[in-house]
Amino acid sequence: MAKLGLDYATVSAGRPELIMLSASLLGQSGPMADFAGFGQQGVGLAGISTVTGWPGRRPINLGAYTDVVAPKYGIAALAAAVHRRRQTGRGVHLDLAQVEASIRFIEPLVLDQTVNGRTATPVGLDSPVAAPHGAYPVAGHRRWIAVAVETPEQWRALCGMAPLSDFSGPEFDELERRRASADGIDAALSEWTKKHDGAALEARLCGAGIPAAVVARTSEAAADDQLWQRGFFVAHDHPAMGPCHYEAQPTAFAGSASGPHAPAPCLGQHTDHVLVDLLGYPAAEVAALRAAGALD
């Protein structure tokens, strides 16, 4: 941005109330500030790659995960900057590093290392707060159900349904005992779940207070009752594709309809509106540009 003359010092000259957020991979200072960066690199630099996947296997590629994390901190920082400006009348330049923001997402692991000397490693589907905890096969081709048991009450409820008699003693009310026997519990649970329809089993487990959910395919989201009842899908008639369903905003504001309020535009659909109505070009000049092929 500085090369384009859009650095904070330049654009805030004469505008002390200006707030600018710079969100780069590694921040605006330091020996790596000028490095080009992408989210895939950020995941590795933040240490997240070392704790993903299964023991003994290569890390799972989480993609541009830092791109997902950083905006959440950016929004909070902007809100704080606006609040500060209301108090002082002055703006500020916010320097947000994606890697630094993402490290905060694994902060318990960082603290465990610095305080206790324990280095986090990949654990697959294991959980420090639930056992059993994983995805188990259900009827159908490559269908699964996710189950997480956190409390003794949930465990007893599961034992009342599934053939887990080898693990039903009172000592298995303890989380660590179940974690120590996770392989045996998972094997027995899988033999039971694979005989059941996923949706029916989900309803049965949830009805007994056991956290469970069918692992849905992407295509199934279009028929999800929860999404439809919340108005997440919006129908519009596209001029080229016909009736289409669009995803609405994930946050619903009371008293206002959630967008999008129109179908996706076709290529060049709003060219005249932008050039004439917004930028003020004469209609005759726009027509001449179009005739010359400049707007194709």
N, C-alpha and C positions, 0 to 999 in steps of 0.2 A: 504493500500500500504506500510505503514511503517513496518508492520509485515513481509512483503515479502522482505524487504530491498530495496524497490523502492521509498522511500521518497526522496524529492528534495535534501536534504543535502547530501544524499548518492550518488545518481545518477549524481549530478552536480559536485561532487568532481573531480577536474582536467578539468572540462568542464564549465567554467564560462559563456559561451555563451548559455548554455542550457535554453530552455523555457519549462516549464511544466504547464499544466492546470489541476487543481483538481476541479472537478465539483461534489459536494456532495449536499445532501438535505439541510444541515444546516451549511456548512462551516467547516473549519479545526480547528476552535478554539471556545471557549465558552463552557458552561456546557452541551450542548446537541450535541456537535461535534461527540461524539462516538456513538450516537444513529443510528441504522439502519433506513433507510428512504426510502419511496416510494412516487411516485408522488401523489397518492391519499391522503396521509398524508399532503404533501406539500400544496395542494390546501386548506386544512383546516387551516393549520398554517399561510398561507399567507392572510387569511381572505376572500378568493374568494368564498368559499362555502356559506358565509352568504349573498351574493348578487345575487345568482343564483336561478332560479326557479320563482315561483309565490307567491304573498302575501298569508300568512296563510297556506302555504304548506311546507313540508320538502324540504331542498335544493336538487338540482339536482346533481347527481354524475358526475363530469366532467372528471373522470378518472385521468390519470397521466398528467394533464395539465402542471405542472411545468417542466416535461420532454420536453415539446414542447417549452416553453419560454426560458429556460436556455441556450440552444445552440446558440441562437441568440446573447446573451450577450457574450457568450464564444468566438464566432467568432470575434466579435468586439474587445474583449480584446486581443486575439491572434494577430490580425492585429496591434494593438497598441504596443504590446510587440515586434513584429518583427521590427516595425518602430524604436522603442527605441533602439533595439540592433544594428540596422544600424548606429545609431548616437553614441552609447556608446561602442558597442562591447560586452555588457553584457546581459545575459539572466535574467529571473525572474520567480518566482513561482507565478502563478495566482491562487487565492483562490476564487472560484465562488460558492456561496450558491444559490441553486435553489429557496428557499423560498424568499430570498431577491430580486432576479431578478424578481420573479413573483409579488411581492408587487408593483414593478414599473409599472406593467401593469394595476393596479387599482389606480395609484397615484392621479388622480383627486378626487377620493372618499376619499382617505386618507387626502388630503389637505382640502376638504370640511369639514371633521370631525375636523381637528386640527385648522383650521382658523374660520370656521363658526359654529362649534358645531353640524352639521347635520350628523346623522348616516345613512349610506346607508342601504337600505333594498331591498329584492327582488321585482322586478317590472314586472316580466313576459316579455311580448313583448313590453312594453312601452319604449319610447325613449325621452330623453330630447330635441332632435333637430328635431323630425319628428312626425307628426300626420296627418292622420292615419299612423300607423306603425304596421304591423303585417302580419300574414298568413291567407288568406281568402279562403274558399272552392271554388273549380271549379268543372266542370262536371267530372264524373268518381268516382271510388271508392277511397275514402280517398285521393283525389288530392287537392293540395293547390297552391296558388300563393302568393308570398310575395310582399307587396307594401309599399313604404315609401314616404311620401309627406313632403318635407322640406320647400318649398317656396310658397308664395301666387300664383305665376304663375302655379306651379304644381297643387295646390289645385283648382284653377279655371278651369284648363284643366280637372281635374277629375270630377268636378261638371258638366262640359259640356257633360260628357259621362254617368255617373251613376246617378240614381234617388236620389239625395241628396238635394232636394229643401228645406228641413227643416233646412239645414245647409249652405245654399248658400249666406246668407247675407254678406255684406262687413266686418262685425265684425269677420267673420270666416277666414278672411285673416290672422288674428293673430294666431300664433302657440298656445299660451296658451289657447285661447278660444276653439280651436279644441281639445286640450288635455283635457280640462274640459268636453267636450262633447264626449269623445272618445267612451264610451259605445254605445251611440246612433248612432254615425257615423259608428262604426264597425258593428253594427247589420244591418244597411241599406246597407252598402257596401257588406256584406256577402250575403244578399238576391239577390244582383245583380250579384256578381261574380259567384255564384254557378250555374247560368244558362248558363255560357260560357265555351267553350273549353279553357283549360289553355294556350296552346301555342298561339292560336289566340289572346287571351286577352293580353298575354304578349307583343306580337308584337304591338297590338293596343295602349296599355299604353305607351310602350317605344317610339313608334312613336310620341306620344304627349308630350314627354319629362318627363314622370312620371316614376321614378325608379320602376321596377317591374321584377320579375323573377319567373317562375314556380319552385316550390319546387321539384326538380328532385329526383327520386329514384336512389339508388346506381347503379342498373343494367343499367340505362339509360346513364350513363357516357360513356359506351362503344360505344354509337352511337352519341356522342356529336360532332357536326360539328366543333366547336371551337377547341376542343382537337385534332381532326384528322387533321385539317388544320395546326396546329402548330407542327405536328409530335410527339405528346405526346405518341402515341402508336407505338410500334415497333414490327414487326412480325418476329418470329423465328420458325424454325422447331425443336421441341424438340424430342430427340430420343425415348422417351417413350410415350409422350402425343400427338405428332404430331404438326401441326401448332398451335401456341399460340401467343397471343398478350401480350406484356409486357409494363409496364409503363416506359416511358423514364424519364430523369432528368427534373425537373421543370424549370431549367434555361438553356436556349439555348445559347451556345457560338458561336459567329460568326466564320465561317470558319472551323467548326469541327462538326462531326456527334454526335448526342446525344446517349448515351448508353441506355440500355445494348447492347453490341455488339455480344452477344451469348446467347443461351437459358440457362435456369437454369441448373446447372450440376446435373447429377445423383449421387447417393451415391457411393463414391469411384472412381468417374470418373477421378479425377486428383491426385490420390494417388501416382502413379509412377512419375509424373512430380514433385510433391512436394518433395518426398523422394530422387529421383535420381538427377533431374536437379537443384533443389533449395538447398537441404540439403547435397547433395554429397554422398549419400549412394551408394555403388556398386550395380549394377543391380542384380547380383547373390545373394547378401544378401537380397534384397527386395523380390526376388523370393522365397528364403527360408522362409522369414517371412510370405509370402502369403501361402506357402504350409503348414506351421505350424498353420495356422488359425489366426495369430496375426493381420491380416489386414481385417478380416471379419467384 
